Amino acid sequence: MKKILICLFTLIAVASNAQDTDSARIVNNYTKKEVYITMRDGVRLFTSIYLPKSNTEKHPILLSRTPYSCQPYGETLFLPYWKSYQREYLKEGYIMVMQDVRGRWMSEGEMVNIRPFNAGKKGKEIDESSDTYDTIDWLIKNLSGNNGKVGVFGISYPGFYSTMAAASNHPALKAVSPQAPVTNWFIGDDFHHNGAFFQMDAFGFYSPQGFAFGVPHPKPVSVAATSVGYPDHDNYQFFLDAGSLKNLTKYMGDSIAFWKDLMNHPNYDAWWKARDARVATKNLQPAMLWVGGLFDAEDCWGAWNAYKAAEENNPGKAFNKIVEGPWYHGQWANNDGTHHGNIQFGSNTSEYYQQHFEVPFFNYFLKGKGDAAQIAEANIYITGANQWKAFEQWPPAGKADEVMYLQPNGKLGTTQPAATNSFSEYISDPAKPVPYEEAVHFNRTRTYMSADQRFAARRPDVLVFKTDTLINDVTVTGNVIADIMTSISTTDADFVVKVIDVFPEYLGYNDVDIYAETDPVNPYPMGGYQMLVRAETFRGRYRTGYENPAAFTPGKIEEVKFELPSIAHSFKKGHRIMVQVQSSWFPLADRNPQQFVDIYHCDEKDFIKSNIKIYHEAHHASRIILPVLK
């Protein structure tokens, strides 16, 4: 034990000394400058600039635009770059720039959420791409010692601003990396998935009770709005007691404009389509590196689909590539990428990403240093196998769709059922919705994306189908398709489909001393672990299109078919593949009243039980389609 403690203290001391050295180097070799940059319409945006003191070479500029503040404010106060991998950019002599977007924090103007891209803007008309263009133009012309090359990057909402930056096509903008970029808030990112409202994230983000992002900034401010807190800190109970979205709206007050927009645009109308960031991916000039996390609970959809749109909209583009690793939201920018929840990777995947993808990308295009050839078209981490793979396209050319049928008696296999009038059924009760995770907590977790699903498999309102034990590895790379044949007793319902990796029983750590005076710290019992690989929900009313919702006819068999975001996972020999089907995922997604009513304005009395039947027969065969890598 003594040797272990000595080693531990030594490592801590080494890490601390290294950080002290990095912080001293940065503070001693950089100056900070705060300026207001005037946009074409006269609005001024607050900008923090970290300038290298050295003039031995010309310096590239790396810009990030954010609605979350470029604190700390004050020219003597430095952002602690030395605590993250971004210290590598300062070692390379980059000019680092952060900017508060219009209407946020210290910037002037009006904040518009996911402001639509305006391809035909004229004169003083603005959007986020024009704000980026004007900012880059000022930086290039006013910062002495710059080399005339600019890069832009950002995660999540700053990822959205990075996509918009790429669309600016300023001639000095050479490289852009949108990371987990907000791309479409109706189909797949943050606040809706396939039309189902992700109430917990939306309410927590915008409300005065939560992050208070929706509280307006009528003038520049340097201090965040104060959260008033929640009356209950069990999120399942809080949202259940709220009863309906109409009641959640009462918490918002009258000042949260975007919440009103969410409530008043229930379908995929022109308002939503204008806010699809993919419309800004045409004629992109800078090199693009899209980045995302396989276990990103917030913007899992955005990176895959924005990359795909950029591929389709820019045929023959020299550098439009993607990196997807085994990460929660933004984990690739953290120091620890060794695990996600209970799932271990055996190496620091975040460090690998930083050293092999992001830093080389910007160094090559902004400094002419190194070789970007090592960055493949699609750089994907295969979970289960725990290894990086390079592909020439995504999905890989070597994948073949394999149909897996939901069969009677909870079986899952490649043989189409031959029975007639065969189905499994459950009662979906809005009063007792299926929780998205087992534990009691308040904030939405980031680890539910790979969490053990045994708690759900034990519920009577969750159907379970699983294969026999696999005799070979099965590696799935691409979008899983859920094709469900169903009838319901009501006029609407949601359908949640989960793809799960069932671990062998012998992996368990089951020796527990029930008489121990203190609880031992043991690894999670992985024997029989039901690892969530991918889950997605679909609001049934949109089965024929997001624009035109349609009621179900009670008792009529209908098809509900939808796509789950891409996965890259190897189901190992000795494991099983499982599919779970349910009709609630609470409080992650709002409850469907299971009647064809306006969900955003209905009452508690509108929520009713529905008898859901999932068919597995010759003429109505429910199935999932797996893109298996051969």
C-alpha atoms as one frame of an Amber mdcrd trajectory, in Angstrom:
protein
   0.000   0.000   0.000   2.814   2.393   0.903   4.412   1.915  -2.542   1.048
   2.532  -4.213   0.559   5.761  -2.246   4.089   6.938  -3.055   3.457   6.280
  -6.774   0.096   8.044  -6.587   1.514  11.129  -4.905   4.382  11.158  -7.406
   1.961  11.065 -10.353  -0.114  13.857  -8.819   2.998  15.945  -8.267   4.216
  15.336 -11.838   0.795  16.251 -13.283   0.616  19.351 -11.089   4.130  20.445
 -12.031   3.392  19.895 -15.723   0.245  21.983 -15.449   2.086  24.717 -13.574
   4.756  24.728 -16.276   2.134  24.959 -19.038   0.213  27.725 -17.302   3.370
  29.743 -16.725   4.441  29.271 -20.341   1.088  30.456 -21.651   0.728  33.433
 -19.322   4.314  34.525 -19.921   4.194  34.133 -23.696   0.689  35.415 -24.478
  -1.211  38.634 -24.024  -4.983  38.888 -23.867  -6.939  41.532 -25.694 -10.690
  42.229 -25.504 -12.358  44.069 -28.364 -15.746  44.773 -29.887 -15.960  43.863
 -33.576 -18.619  45.694 -35.564 -20.833  43.644 -37.872 -22.235  44.902 -41.190
 -25.502  45.976 -39.530 -23.697  47.984 -36.828 -24.091  45.437 -33.977 -20.884
  44.927 -31.978 -19.740  41.471 -30.841 -17.508  41.013 -27.803 -14.334  39.111
 -28.662 -11.484  37.761 -26.507  -8.145  37.381 -28.264  -5.078  35.536 -26.945
  -2.017  36.758 -28.852   1.458  35.173 -28.801   4.190  37.652 -27.904   6.675
  36.029 -30.270   7.128  37.613 -33.702   9.575  35.037 -35.044   6.861  33.614
 -37.301   3.392  34.395 -38.562   0.560  32.889 -36.528  -2.663  31.163 -37.601
  -5.973  32.113 -35.991  -8.285  29.589 -34.327 -11.779  30.948 -33.648 -14.682
  29.648 -31.586 -18.041  31.445 -31.447 -20.235  30.621 -28.460 -23.532  31.460
 -26.760 -22.079  30.175 -23.468 -19.692  33.069 -22.744 -16.006  33.601 -23.436
 -15.315  34.117 -19.731 -13.262  35.039 -17.856 -13.773  38.696 -18.689 -10.846
  41.060 -18.109  -7.562  41.278 -20.010  -5.550  40.020 -17.028  -7.690  36.886
 -16.622  -6.826  33.929 -18.843  -8.955  31.012 -19.958  -7.107  27.997 -18.455
  -5.994  26.433 -21.738  -3.260  24.613 -19.821  -5.872  22.286 -18.291  -6.891
  20.813 -21.642  -5.346  19.518 -24.847  -5.859  22.984 -26.371  -2.565  23.946
 -24.750  -1.042  22.236 -27.817  -2.362  25.052 -29.986  -0.719  27.640 -27.789
   2.543  25.692 -27.868   2.242  25.918 -31.662   1.792  29.686 -31.467  -1.871
  29.944 -32.522  -3.816  33.143 -32.018  -6.801  31.874 -30.004 -10.064  33.799
 -30.366 -13.413  33.398 -28.611 -16.508  35.455 -29.344 -19.896  35.885 -27.659
 -22.494  35.519 -30.427 -24.980  38.338 -30.897 -27.481  38.782 -28.107 -25.490
  36.673 -25.636 -23.373  37.767 -22.697 -21.226  40.786 -23.564 -22.288  41.077
 -27.202 -24.928  43.423 -28.539 -27.931  42.527 -30.679 -30.704  39.973 -30.498
 -30.141  36.284 -29.885 -32.087  34.057 -32.295 -31.921  30.343 -31.565 -30.555
  28.308 -34.503 -30.861  31.405 -36.655 -31.737  30.328 -40.220 -29.021  30.484
 -42.848 -29.791  33.068 -45.536 -28.046  32.077 -48.758 -29.331  35.151 -50.608
 -28.659  37.870 -48.050 -27.934  41.329 -49.374 -26.519  44.552 -48.014 -26.814
  44.705 -44.241 -28.840  41.493 -43.880 -27.190  39.152 -41.404 -27.076  35.546
 -40.301 -24.472  33.582 -38.346 -22.363  33.029 -41.469 -22.156  36.774 -42.136
 -21.226  37.452 -38.504 -18.396  34.934 -38.893 -17.292  36.473 -42.183 -17.187
  39.966 -40.683 -15.309  38.688 -37.634 -12.680  36.877 -39.708 -12.282  39.898
 -41.952 -11.589  42.126 -38.949  -9.154  39.655 -37.381  -7.135  39.231 -40.564
  -6.893  42.987 -41.119  -6.268  44.089 -37.524  -4.183  41.437 -35.748  -0.533
  41.970 -36.455   1.546  38.871 -36.974  -1.221  36.628 -38.300  -0.455  34.379
 -41.275  -3.733  35.007 -43.104  -5.186  31.595 -42.286  -8.142  30.972 -39.994
  -9.725  27.854 -38.505 -13.024  27.515 -36.654 -14.162  24.828 -34.238 -16.739
  24.276 -31.513 -18.794  21.641 -29.719 -22.610  21.425 -29.604 -24.158  24.880
 -30.074 -20.696  26.239 -30.975 -20.666  23.302 -33.423 -23.733  24.835 -35.090
 -21.886  28.152 -35.322 -18.949  26.262 -36.848 -21.202  24.866 -39.583 -22.450
  28.402 -40.246 -18.850  29.642 -40.276 -17.990  27.148 -43.010 -20.856  28.539
 -45.087 -19.339  32.041 -44.878 -16.568  30.939 -47.280 -14.290  33.797 -46.282
 -11.122  33.334 -48.380  -8.968  33.236 -45.221 -11.043  30.435 -43.675  -9.105
  27.260 -44.430 -10.324  24.625 -41.939 -13.506  24.073 -39.920 -14.382  21.345
 -37.412 -18.053  21.268 -36.333 -18.168  18.903 -33.355 -21.475  17.371 -32.208
 -23.033  20.233 -34.160 -26.645  21.147 -33.464 -28.103  20.352 -36.876 -31.831
  19.628 -36.686 -33.836  20.106 -33.506 -36.910  18.295 -34.829 -35.573  15.076
 -36.314 -32.605  14.087 -34.206 -30.780  16.608 -31.992 -31.400  17.776 -28.429
 -35.073  18.690 -28.260 -36.875  16.291 -30.604 -36.212  12.812 -31.904 -38.415
  11.848 -34.844 -41.009  14.352 -33.665 -41.084  13.163 -30.041 -40.348  16.058
 -27.690 -37.311  15.619 -25.429 -38.872  17.544 -22.591 -36.220  16.979 -19.927
 -33.429  18.543 -21.969 -35.544  21.342 -23.430 -37.095  22.334 -20.115 -33.801
  22.045 -18.230 -31.993  24.135 -20.829 -34.434  27.012 -21.299 -36.380  27.294
 -18.054 -35.597  29.640 -15.155 -35.645  26.497 -12.989 -32.753  24.952 -14.923
 -29.875  26.335 -16.985 -31.948  29.469 -17.740 -30.538  29.760 -21.270 -33.862
  31.144 -22.453 -33.780  34.148 -20.131 -33.266  37.108 -22.507 -30.237  39.423
 -22.423 -31.636  42.844 -23.429 -28.187  44.347 -22.927 -24.645  42.980 -22.523
 -24.092  41.103 -19.253 -21.088  39.360 -17.716 -23.001  37.338 -15.109 -25.345
  34.435 -15.874 -29.046  34.461 -15.010 -29.647  32.750 -11.670 -31.573  29.480
 -11.666 -34.539  29.491  -9.279 -34.333  25.707  -8.849 -36.893  22.905  -8.957
 -39.541  21.965  -6.370 -38.669  18.255  -6.705 -35.337  16.589  -7.418 -36.596
  13.253  -8.660 -36.943  13.946 -12.382 -39.336  11.054 -13.009 -41.667  12.350
 -10.318 -41.330  16.016 -11.274 -42.325  15.499 -14.900 -45.016  12.969 -13.998
 -46.555  15.394 -11.508 -46.439  18.186 -14.106 -48.980  16.131 -16.020 -48.723
  17.759 -19.438 -46.543  20.054 -21.494 -49.107  22.799 -20.987 -48.307  22.703
 -17.291 -44.558  22.847 -17.930 -45.200  26.005 -19.925 -46.583  27.644 -16.777
 -43.129  27.357 -15.171 -41.605  29.299 -18.033 -43.395  32.554 -17.471 -43.881
  34.827 -20.453 -40.325  35.758 -21.435 -38.892  32.512 -22.856 -39.571  33.086
 -26.543 -38.096  29.889 -27.925 -40.193  27.704 -25.618 -43.262  29.319 -27.187
 -41.842  28.446 -30.606 -41.393  24.832 -29.524 -44.981  24.665 -28.306 -46.422
  26.320 -31.422 -44.602  24.292 -34.088 -45.559  20.690 -33.301 -44.923  19.411
 -36.841 -42.050  19.685 -39.307 -43.236  22.868 -40.987 -41.424  25.596 -42.928
 -40.290  27.190 -39.649 -38.386  24.030 -38.688 -37.052  23.381 -42.192 -35.478
  26.840 -42.286 -33.617  25.900 -39.101 -32.049  22.746 -40.500 -28.315  23.508
 -40.547 -27.807  21.142 -43.471 -29.096  23.868 -45.780 -25.785  25.665 -45.125
 -23.589  22.783 -46.363 -23.581  23.673 -50.070 -20.475  24.934 -51.903 -18.223
  24.639 -48.857 -14.685  25.882 -49.507 -12.743  25.146 -46.284 -11.507  21.688
 -45.304 -14.116  20.055 -43.042 -13.621  17.659 -40.118 -16.918  16.573 -38.552
 -16.700  15.040 -35.070 -19.229  13.150 -32.990 -19.725  10.685 -30.161 -21.333
   7.264 -30.523 -22.834   7.716 -27.039 -23.685  11.396 -27.304 -26.987  11.901
 -25.473 -27.502  15.367 -26.977 -26.345  15.640 -30.582 -25.701  12.077 -31.705
 -27.594  12.711 -34.959 -25.988  15.969 -36.046 -22.417  15.039 -36.962 -23.397
  11.951 -38.978 -26.074  13.735 -40.974 -24.335  17.075 -41.484 -21.306  15.155
 -42.799 -23.587  13.175 -45.109 -25.238  16.371 -46.378 -21.843  17.986 -47.002
 -20.793  14.899 -48.973 -23.904  15.049 -51.141 -23.813  18.825 -51.581 -20.105
  19.029 -52.467 -19.295  16.136 -54.815 -15.578  15.697 -55.279 -14.678  17.907
 -52.312 -11.061  17.211 -51.389 -11.390  17.188 -47.625 -14.734  16.463 -45.975
 -14.158  13.816 -43.317 -15.641  12.483 -40.120 -14.425  11.136 -36.775 -16.761
   9.209 -34.475 -15.531   7.833 -31.169 -17.056   6.069 -28.134 -17.889   9.280
 -26.334 -20.510  11.184 -24.446 -21.197  14.790 -25.472 -17.817  16.532 -25.789
 -15.806  13.706 -24.193 -13.276  13.843 -27.034 -12.172  17.237 -25.718 -11.724
  15.935 -22.169  -8.671  14.361 -20.613 -10.277  10.962 -19.942 -11.652   8.872
 -22.801 -10.984   5.475 -21.213 -14.603   4.487 -20.585 -18.254   5.363 -20.955
 -20.206   4.507 -17.821 -19.531   0.830 -17.124 -18.051   0.160 -20.564 -14.238
   0.161 -20.618 -12.154   0.801 -23.743  -8.683  -0.133 -22.547  -7.069   3.066
 -23.814  -7.547   6.825 -23.718  -9.620   7.357 -26.864  -9.897  11.117 -26.293
  -6.138  11.540 -26.229  -5.869   9.457 -29.395  -8.395  11.703 -31.131  -6.608
  14.878 -30.088  -3.173  13.648 -31.174  -4.164  11.840 -34.383  -7.068  13.862
 -35.767  -7.884  17.351 -34.508  -4.488  18.907 -33.828  -2.930  17.454 -37.018
  -5.952  18.688 -39.011  -5.515  22.317 -37.988  -1.712  22.165 -38.060  -1.774
  20.957 -41.657  -4.313  23.398 -43.061  -3.331  26.447 -40.998   0.425  25.955
 -40.620   1.369  23.626 -43.464   2.799  21.277 -40.865   2.622  17.491 -40.922
   0.457  15.324 -43.152  -3.345  15.141 -43.165  -3.258  11.911 -45.202  -3.448
   9.906 -41.964  -7.005  11.201 -41.503  -9.207   8.796 -43.446 -12.596   9.608
 -44.955 -14.359   8.021 -41.968 -12.382   7.425 -38.773 -14.607   5.295 -36.588
 -14.105   3.585 -33.241 -15.719   0.142 -33.122 -17.043  -0.460 -29.619 -17.066
  -4.064 -28.462 -13.926  -4.670 -30.519 -12.394  -1.539 -28.926 -10.377  -0.422
 -31.928 -10.184   2.424 -34.417 -11.016   1.637 -38.027 -10.424   3.713 -41.155
 -13.046   3.554 -43.919 -13.076   5.039 -47.406 -16.751   5.927 -47.057 -19.578
   5.847 -44.522 -21.428   3.598 -44.242 -18.577   1.272 -45.272 -18.669  -0.282
 -48.715 -18.253  -3.701 -47.119 -21.489  -3.685 -45.175 -24.535  -5.763 -46.110
 -28.017  -5.334 -44.687 -29.095  -8.343 -42.628 -32.732  -8.725 -41.624 -33.436
  -9.880 -38.072 -37.077 -10.786 -37.424 -38.928 -10.318 -34.170 -40.213 -13.847
 -33.634 -42.698 -15.532 -31.289 -41.564 -16.413 -27.756 -39.085 -13.550 -27.592
 -36.775 -14.889 -30.287 -34.736 -12.751 -32.678 -33.363 -14.336 -35.832 -32.961
 -14.339 -39.586 -35.882 -16.713 -40.269 -39.118 -14.993 -41.217 -42.018 -16.134
 -39.001 -44.503 -18.447 -40.721 -47.341 -18.225 -38.224 -50.574 -16.313 -38.835
 -52.207 -13.877 -36.427 -49.113 -14.011 -34.226 -48.207 -11.037 -32.075 -46.774
  -9.921 -28.766 -48.596  -7.219 -26.826 -48.378  -4.908 -23.884 -50.400  -2.166
 -22.232 -48.807   1.269 -22.508 -50.007   3.241 -19.475 -49.114   6.976 -19.418
 -49.588   6.920 -15.644 -46.667   4.485 -15.303 -44.286   5.232 -18.187 -41.106
   3.217 -18.732 -38.128   5.091 -17.227 -35.139   5.758 -19.431 -32.774   4.739
 -16.645 -33.014   2.748 -13.455 -31.541   5.142 -10.886 -33.349   8.027  -9.180
 -31.726  11.331 -10.087 -32.607  14.760 -11.388 -30.271  15.865 -14.171 -30.397
  13.759 -17.306 -27.416  11.410 -17.242 -24.921  11.122 -20.085 -24.208   7.438
 -19.390 -27.714   6.123 -20.114 -26.570   5.716 -23.718 -24.660   2.540 -22.770
 -26.452   1.668 -19.524 -27.642  -1.759 -18.396 -31.189  -2.397 -19.673 -32.099
  -5.298 -17.371 -34.386  -3.029 -15.363 -36.495  -2.401 -18.480 -36.471  -6.016
 -19.646 -38.242  -6.962 -16.408 -41.236  -4.704 -17.054 -44.458  -6.088 -18.532
 -44.751  -3.096 -20.903 -41.398  -3.795 -22.588 -41.129  -6.533 -25.214 -37.824
  -8.418 -25.374 -36.457 -10.351 -28.358 -32.982 -11.900 -28.421 -30.827 -14.140
 -30.577 -29.225 -17.389 -29.578 -25.648 -17.113 -28.350 -23.502 -15.798 -31.208
 -20.993 -18.270 -32.626 -19.128 -15.522 -34.518 -18.527 -11.817 -34.033 -21.148
  -9.597 -35.679 -19.930  -6.058 -36.441 -22.604  -3.507 -37.280 -21.588  -0.270
 -39.021 -24.241   2.200 -40.141 -27.899   2.976 -39.549 -30.145   0.343 -38.032
 -33.665   0.351 -39.509 -36.636  -0.480 -37.286 -39.567  -1.802 -39.333 -42.435
  -2.480 -36.945 -45.822  -3.915 -37.881 -48.264  -2.839 -35.206 -51.860  -2.230
 -34.263 -52.953  -0.107 -31.347 -56.237   0.348 -29.541 -56.019   4.150 -29.657
 -55.249   6.781 -32.295 -51.586   7.516 -31.522 -48.563   5.985 -29.776 -44.792
   6.248 -29.582 -42.408   3.411 -30.415 -39.015   3.083 -28.754 -36.666   0.497
 -30.240 -33.433  -0.458 -28.478 -30.528  -2.461 -29.881 -28.705  -4.167 -27.014
 -25.542  -6.236 -26.546 -26.171  -8.978 -23.961 -22.949 -10.009 -22.239 -22.280
 -13.632 -21.189 -23.256 -14.572 -17.656 -19.710 -15.654 -16.803 -18.488 -12.057
 -16.877 -20.155 -11.375 -13.518 -18.533 -10.259 -10.291 -21.015 -11.862  -7.979
 -19.172 -12.534  -4.703 -20.955 -10.325  -2.197 -20.621 -10.651   1.587 -24.061
  -9.705   2.910 -22.675  -9.605   6.458 -19.870  -7.140   5.698 -19.872  -4.126
   8.000 -19.020  -1.807   5.095 -20.112  -2.108   1.496 -17.201  -3.175  -0.717
 -16.314  -1.185  -3.783 -16.717  -3.732  -6.565 -16.927  -3.481 -10.331 -20.423
  -3.359 -11.717 -21.736  -6.931 -12.221 -21.189  -7.289 -15.968 -22.408 -10.884
 -16.184 -25.595 -10.719 -18.263 -25.140  -6.950 -18.719 -27.555  -5.607 -21.309
 -25.506  -2.827 -22.875 -27.544  -0.248 -24.736 -25.841   0.190 -28.101 -28.478
   2.409 -29.676 -32.046   3.392 -28.881 -34.416   5.736 -30.641 -37.998   6.841
 -30.283 -40.513   7.591 -33.002 -43.830   9.422 -32.662 -46.267   7.156 -34.505
 -48.348   9.975 -36.001 -45.378  10.804 -38.272 -45.173   7.347 -39.884 -46.151
   8.809 -43.286 -44.127  12.022 -42.958 -43.109  14.636 -40.396 -45.063  17.344
 -42.210 -48.470  15.647 -42.143 -49.272  13.707 -38.969 -51.952  11.044 -39.278
 -54.091   9.281 -36.686 -54.044   5.508 -36.334 -57.217   3.545 -36.932 -57.696
   1.495 -33.756 -57.102  -2.199 -34.405 -55.712  -1.726 -37.930 -52.274  -3.211
 -38.648 -49.903  -0.492 -39.859 -46.191  -0.120 -40.542 -43.985   2.148 -38.427
 -40.554   2.332 -40.044 -37.711   4.586 -38.983 -33.947   4.948 -38.894 -31.775
   4.879 -35.787 -28.596   6.981 -35.762 -25.472   5.182 -37.010 -23.728   2.690
 -34.774 -20.280   1.087 -34.924 -20.285  -1.919 -32.629 -19.026  -5.471 -32.594
 -21.277  -8.021 -30.891 -18.683 -10.556 -29.793 -18.817 -14.320 -30.042 -20.543
 -15.642 -26.911 -22.784 -12.547 -26.617 -26.365 -12.131 -27.819 -28.153  -9.400
 -29.750 -31.324  -8.141 -28.089 -34.089  -5.821 -29.242 -36.484  -4.167 -26.801
 -39.695  -2.441 -27.896 -41.715  -0.099 -25.678 -43.936   2.977 -26.000 -42.529
   5.402 -23.446 -39.030   6.563 -22.491 -39.652   8.821 -19.541 -38.938  11.552
 -18.640 -36.349  11.759 -21.414 -39.164  12.073 -23.959 -42.586  13.482 -23.181
 -45.496  11.087 -22.795 -47.742  10.548 -25.765 -51.400  10.912 -24.667 -52.016
   8.039 -27.111 -54.792  10.036 -28.672 -54.484  12.126 -31.824 -54.592  15.473
 -30.034 -52.359  18.547 -29.810 -49.798  17.137 -27.381 -48.306  20.557 -26.603
 -51.597  21.988 -25.342 -53.644  18.989 -24.176 -54.802  18.254 -20.609 -54.031
  15.431 -18.175 -57.451  13.896 -18.890 -56.389  13.301 -22.501 -53.808  10.656
 -21.506 -55.190   7.133 -21.837 -53.916   3.552 -21.915 -53.261   1.819 -25.223
 -53.043  -1.855 -26.048 -50.014  -2.191 -28.356 -49.589  -5.274 -30.524 -46.313
  -6.013 -32.331 -46.809  -8.591 -35.077 -44.498 -11.463 -35.971 -46.344 -13.392
 -38.636 -45.895 -14.310 -42.288 -47.637 -11.276 -43.791 -46.916  -8.742 -41.053
 -43.356  -9.443 -39.963 -41.724  -6.904 -37.637 -37.989  -6.706 -38.118 -34.834
  -4.735 -37.681 -32.284  -4.327 -40.450 -28.660  -4.424 -39.345 -25.855  -3.095
 -41.600 -23.379  -5.914 -40.946 -19.729  -5.413 -41.903 -18.570  -8.405 -43.916
